Amino acid sequence: MKTLLLTLLLSPTLFVASPIYKFKADGLSGGTINFADFKGKKILIVNTASKCGYTPQYEELEALYKKYGDKIVVVGFPANNFKEQESGTNEEIASFCKKNYGVTFPMSKKISVKGDDIAPIYKYLVAEAKKKGIEDPVKWNFTKFLIDEKGQLITVFPSKVKPMSDDILKYLN
């Protein structure tokens, strides 16, 4: 019995939190987005842009967040990595999202989702995607990473997959 208890206490894999829960991000309108607060819910992480053909997806991201908020948290990460489609300041982005789409889901300050200056959370997400055989997952704005309730990557959805599509909703029903 002592050996079993000692083994359980010393086992490094039994009680280690998922790395996603170690991340924090500066909120677009202030405050901090702490991923540890989302334990027990799925998380949909999306790189966003205000001047993209996929920008209208903000509407469905907000609808998803409102309708399934007991099961999933949407977190937006504005990024200017693709053809200057998010060139505004953090204040301009926040105003645009609120005014045009009524966004209430958590949004971070603008970050980089590709390249030498990639944000640590995206570096982590890309590495997790590669473990699942998904090479170069962030090809454009509105790529979606779906994380399960335990903080593990389920899959990555390309930009064209709409937030309220069956491809995503099947994980919530």
MIVOFI-212322 format. One record per residue (C-alpha): x, y, z; residue number from 1. Coordinates in nm, 3 decimals, padded with zeros to 5 digits, always signed. Each point is the difference from the previous one (the first is absolute). Example, Ala and Ser with C-alpha at 12.3 -4.5 7.8 and 13.67 -1.06 7.14 Angstrom:
REM residues 2
+01.230; -00.450; +00.780; 1 $
+00.137; +00.344; -00.066; 2 $
This chain:
REM residues 173
+00.000; +00.000; +00.000; 1 $
+00.284; +00.241; +00.085; 2 $
+00.168; -00.082; -00.331; 3 $
-00.321; +00.070; -00.194; 4 $
-00.053; +00.330; +00.178; 5 $
+00.361; +00.104; -00.052; 6 $
-00.020; -00.094; -00.369; 7 $
-00.315; +00.209; -00.044; 8 $
+00.152; +00.299; +00.176; 9 $
+00.320; -00.010; -00.201; 10 $
-00.155; -00.070; -00.338; 11 $
+00.059; +00.313; -00.208; 12 $
-00.276; -00.069; -00.252; 13 $
-00.297; -00.056; +00.227; 14 $
-00.057; +00.352; +00.125; 15 $
+00.169; +00.221; -00.256; 16 $
-00.237; +00.258; -00.143; 17 $
-00.032; +00.026; -00.374; 18 $
+00.241; +00.260; -00.136; 19 $
-00.286; +00.203; -00.154; 20 $
-00.107; +00.088; +00.354; 21 $
+00.337; +00.162; +00.065; 22 $
-00.063; +00.269; -00.260; 23 $
-00.129; +00.349; +00.065; 24 $
-00.064; +00.277; -00.250; 25 $
-00.049; +00.373; +00.032; 26 $
-00.366; +00.078; -00.065; 27 $
-00.085; +00.227; -00.293; 28 $
-00.194; +00.238; +00.226; 29 $
+00.215; -00.053; +00.308; 30 $
+00.030; -00.274; +00.258; 31 $
+00.151; -00.341; -00.051; 32 $
-00.134; -00.309; -00.174; 33 $
+00.106; -00.291; +00.222; 34 $
-00.044; -00.334; -00.174; 35 $
-00.005; -00.178; +00.337; 36 $
-00.344; +00.160; +00.047; 37 $
-00.132; -00.213; -00.288; 38 $
+00.067; -00.344; +00.150; 39 $
-00.296; -00.227; -00.056; 40 $
-00.112; +00.175; -00.319; 41 $
+00.104; -00.033; -00.359; 42 $
+00.194; +00.297; -00.138; 43 $
-00.013; +00.124; -00.358; 44 $
+00.307; +00.214; -00.071; 45 $
-00.025; +00.212; -00.315; 46 $
+00.242; +00.241; -00.167; 47 $
-00.212; +00.291; -00.120; 48 $
+00.027; +00.299; -00.233; 49 $
-00.230; +00.295; -00.067; 50 $
+00.061; +00.034; -00.376; 51 $
-00.023; -00.361; -00.119; 52 $
-00.254; -00.180; -00.213; 53 $
-00.062; -00.221; +00.305; 54 $
-00.060; +00.294; +00.237; 55 $
-00.379; -00.061; -00.001; 56 $
+00.078; -00.319; +00.197; 57 $
+00.012; +00.227; +00.306; 58 $
-00.381; -00.018; -00.007; 59 $
-00.002; -00.381; +00.020; 60 $
+00.281; -00.005; +00.257; 61 $
-00.214; +00.223; +00.222; 62 $
-00.309; -00.217; -00.064; 63 $
+00.199; -00.313; +00.090; 64 $
+00.130; +00.163; +00.317; 65 $
-00.349; +00.112; +00.108; 66 $
-00.186; -00.319; -00.088; 67 $
+00.256; -00.252; +00.129; 68 $
+00.174; +00.209; +00.266; 69 $
-00.058; -00.271; +00.260; 70 $
+00.210; -00.238; -00.214; 71 $
+00.249; +00.215; -00.191; 72 $
+00.197; +00.323; +00.025; 73 $
+00.101; +00.185; -00.314; 74 $
+00.326; +00.195; +00.021; 75 $
+00.097; +00.233; -00.283; 76 $
+00.357; +00.099; -00.078; 77 $
+00.019; +00.293; -00.243; 78 $
+00.304; -00.039; -00.225; 79 $
+00.146; +00.197; -00.289; 80 $
+00.191; -00.288; -00.160; 81 $
-00.192; -00.018; -00.326; 82 $
-00.001; +00.290; -00.250; 83 $
-00.036; +00.277; +00.261; 84 $
-00.359; -00.107; +00.074; 85 $
+00.026; +00.099; +00.368; 86 $
+00.201; +00.321; -00.011; 87 $
-00.204; +00.187; +00.260; 88 $
+00.094; +00.076; +00.358; 89 $
-00.138; -00.208; +00.285; 90 $
-00.251; +00.277; +00.073; 91 $
-00.114; +00.010; -00.365; 92 $
-00.036; -00.381; -00.007; 93 $
-00.206; -00.001; +00.322; 94 $
-00.227; +00.274; -00.133; 95 $
-00.043; -00.173; -00.337; 96 $
-00.090; -00.336; +00.159; 97 $
-00.249; +00.151; +00.244; 98 $
-00.163; +00.242; -00.246; 99 $
-00.030; -00.235; -00.299; 100 $
-00.047; -00.342; +00.161; 101 $
-00.084; +00.055; +00.367; 102 $
+00.295; -00.214; +00.105; 103 $
-00.006; -00.094; +00.369; 104 $
+00.228; -00.305; -00.007; 105 $
+00.355; +00.047; +00.129; 106 $
+00.237; +00.168; -00.244; 107 $
+00.371; +00.050; +00.054; 108 $
+00.212; +00.291; -00.102; 109 $
+00.144; -00.036; -00.349; 110 $
+00.268; -00.268; -00.028; 111 $
+00.194; -00.184; -00.269; 112 $
-00.119; -00.351; -00.092; 113 $
+00.282; -00.085; -00.244; 114 $
+00.364; +00.076; -00.063; 115 $
+00.294; +00.091; +00.217; 116 $
-00.212; +00.206; +00.239; 117 $
-00.271; -00.264; +00.050; 118 $
-00.173; +00.032; +00.337; 119 $
+00.079; -00.279; +00.248; 120 $
-00.359; -00.132; +00.006; 121 $
+00.002; -00.036; -00.379; 122 $
+00.342; -00.161; +00.007; 123 $
-00.151; -00.255; +00.239; 124 $
-00.316; -00.050; -00.211; 125 $
+00.202; -00.051; -00.320; 126 $
+00.221; -00.257; +00.177; 127 $
-00.307; -00.185; +00.130; 128 $
-00.151; +00.000; -00.350; 129 $
+00.321; -00.146; -00.143; 130 $
-00.025; -00.286; +00.252; 131 $
-00.337; -00.078; -00.161; 132 $
+00.148; +00.009; -00.349; 133 $
-00.128; +00.349; -00.082; 134 $
+00.294; +00.184; -00.154; 135 $
-00.010; +00.380; -00.028; 136 $
-00.352; +00.031; +00.144; 137 $
-00.025; +00.381; -00.007; 138 $
-00.028; +00.070; -00.370; 139 $
-00.231; +00.303; +00.024; 140 $
-00.221; +00.208; +00.230; 141 $
-00.279; -00.175; +00.191; 142 $
+00.180; -00.333; +00.044; 143 $
-00.165; -00.174; +00.295; 144 $
+00.168; -00.220; +00.262; 145 $
-00.245; -00.208; +00.205; 146 $
+00.119; -00.101; +00.347; 147 $
-00.184; -00.258; +00.213; 148 $
-00.114; +00.034; +00.362; 149 $
+00.333; -00.135; +00.124; 150 $
+00.206; +00.248; -00.198; 151 $
+00.104; -00.229; -00.286; 152 $
-00.018; +00.095; -00.367; 153 $
-00.284; -00.184; -00.175; 154 $
+00.051; +00.135; -00.351; 155 $
+00.058; +00.305; -00.217; 156 $
-00.258; +00.146; -00.238; 157 $
+00.105; +00.206; -00.301; 158 $
-00.135; +00.350; -00.058; 159 $
-00.284; -00.110; -00.225; 160 $
-00.164; -00.210; +00.276; 161 $
-00.267; +00.221; +00.154; 162 $
-00.033; +00.008; +00.379; 163 $
-00.361; -00.125; +00.000; 164 $
+00.069; -00.276; -00.252; 165 $
-00.070; -00.366; +00.074; 166 $
+00.376; -00.058; -00.013; 167 $
+00.033; +00.194; +00.326; 168 $
-00.343; -00.051; +00.156; 169 $
+00.039; -00.380; -00.002; 170 $
+00.255; +00.046; +00.281; 171 $
-00.257; +00.188; +00.211; 172 $
-00.311; -00.215; -00.039; 173 $
